[in-house]
């Protein structure tokens, strides 16, 4: 049998509560040299806050453009969902305001191949590892690369 998420994961990752300030989350990431922090409510995984989420704090938001067409107004882009999400992240003061809710997760017995495929398909760099519903670790793309170099 091939290697599993359990074999390559970082066990017992540093976690945060949803009410932690964005500033404190950023400090933790820098101090512990991690790119993501699983967000727990008690022992339940409720989100994942990443460097990208924190960087959104400093990104200039692209406001929707309105186009006048045939005596009506059309919003471009057509969906305001992205704008609203970016705005919320930009003004968010707590981890809950900027975290990814219901992040992509994997069970500890998932194969490294399945894990790598999932990360590529879902375009994520880190995946929390669960045993049932309990967080037991986290895997990053660099963990997968290291496992490939180490061999089976």
C-alpha positions in Angstrom: 0.0 0.0 0.0 1.2 3.5 -0.8 1.9 6.3 1.5 -1.0 8.1 3.1 -1.8 11.6 4.3 -1.0 10.4 7.9 2.5 9.5 6.7 3.4 12.9 5.3 1.2 15.3 7.3 2.3 17.8 10.0 0.6 16.4 13.0 -1.2 18.5 15.6 -1.1 21.7 13.6 -1.3 25.1 15.3 -5.0 26.1 15.3 -6.9 29.3 16.1 -10.4 30.3 17.2 -12.7 32.2 14.9 -12.6 35.3 17.1 -8.8 35.8 16.9 -7.9 39.1 15.3 -6.4 39.0 11.9 -3.3 40.8 13.2 -2.8 38.1 15.8 -3.3 35.4 13.2 -0.7 37.0 11.0 1.8 37.2 13.9 1.2 33.5 14.6 1.9 32.6 11.0 5.1 34.5 11.0 6.3 33.3 14.4 5.6 29.6 13.6 6.5 29.8 9.9 3.2 28.4 8.7 1.1 29.4 5.8 -2.3 28.4 7.1 -4.1 28.0 10.4 -7.1 25.6 10.8 -9.9 27.4 12.6 -11.6 25.4 15.3 -14.9 25.8 17.2 -14.2 23.6 20.2 -12.8 20.6 18.5 -14.7 21.0 15.2 -12.9 22.3 12.1 -15.0 25.3 10.9 -12.5 27.0 8.5 -9.0 27.6 7.3 -7.2 30.9 7.3 -4.3 31.3 4.9 -1.7 33.8 4.0 -3.8 34.6 1.0 -6.7 35.4 3.2 -4.6 37.8 5.3 -3.0 39.4 2.2 -6.6 40.3 1.1 -6.5 42.8 3.9 -4.1 44.9 1.8 -5.5 44.2 -1.7 -7.3 47.0 -3.4 -10.8 45.9 -4.1 -12.1 46.0 -7.7 -15.5 47.6 -7.5 -18.2 46.5 -9.9 -18.6 48.5 -13.0 -22.0 49.6 -14.2 -22.6 49.7 -17.9 -25.5 51.8 -19.4 -27.2 49.7 -22.1 -30.6 50.2 -23.7 -31.8 52.6 -21.0 -30.8 50.1 -18.2 -27.8 49.4 -16.1 -25.9 46.2 -16.1 -23.4 45.4 -13.4 -20.1 44.0 -14.7 -19.0 41.5 -13.5 -22.5 40.0 -13.5 -22.2 38.5 -10.1 -21.7 40.6 -7.0 -20.7 37.6 -4.9 -17.0 38.0 -5.6 -17.1 41.7 -4.8 -18.9 41.1 -1.6 -16.5 38.3 -0.6 -13.5 40.5 -1.3 -15.0 43.5 0.6 -15.7 41.3 3.6 -12.1 40.0 3.6 -10.7 43.5 3.2 -12.5 45.0 6.2 -12.6 41.8 8.3 -11.2 42.2 11.8 -11.3 38.6 12.9 -10.3 35.2 11.5 -14.0 34.3 11.0 -14.3 37.3 8.7 -11.5 36.2 6.3 -11.3 32.4 6.7 -12.4 29.9 4.1 -15.5 28.2 5.5 -15.8 24.4 4.9 -12.2 24.0 3.6 -11.2 21.1 1.4 -10.2 18.3 3.8 -9.0 14.7 3.5 -9.1 11.7 5.8 -5.9 10.5 7.3 -5.9 7.2 5.3 -6.2 8.9 1.9 -3.3 8.1 -0.4 -0.7 10.7 -1.3 -1.8 10.3 -5.0 -5.4 11.0 -4.1 -4.4 13.9 -2.0 -2.2 15.4 -4.7 -5.0 15.0 -7.2 -7.5 16.7 -4.9 -5.1 19.6 -4.3 -4.7 20.2 -8.0 -8.4 19.8 -8.9 -9.5 22.1 -6.0 -6.6 24.5 -6.5 -5.5 24.5 -2.8 -2.1 24.5 -1.3 -2.9 23.0 2.1 -5.4 20.5 3.3 -6.4 19.8 6.8 -6.3 16.1 7.7 -9.1 14.6 9.6 -9.7 11.3 11.5 -13.5 11.1 11.4 -14.3 14.7 12.2 -11.2 15.4 14.4 -8.4 17.4 13.1 -5.2 15.4 13.3 -2.8 17.2 10.9 -2.3 19.3 7.8 -0.6 18.6 4.5 0.9 21.2 2.2 2.1 20.9 -1.4 5.7 21.0 -0.1 4.9 17.9 2.1 3.9 16.0 -1.0 7.0 17.1 -2.9 9.2 16.0 0.1 7.4 12.6 0.1 8.2 12.2 -3.6 11.8 13.0 -3.0 12.0 10.6 -0.1 10.5 7.8 -2.2 8.2 5.0 -1.1 
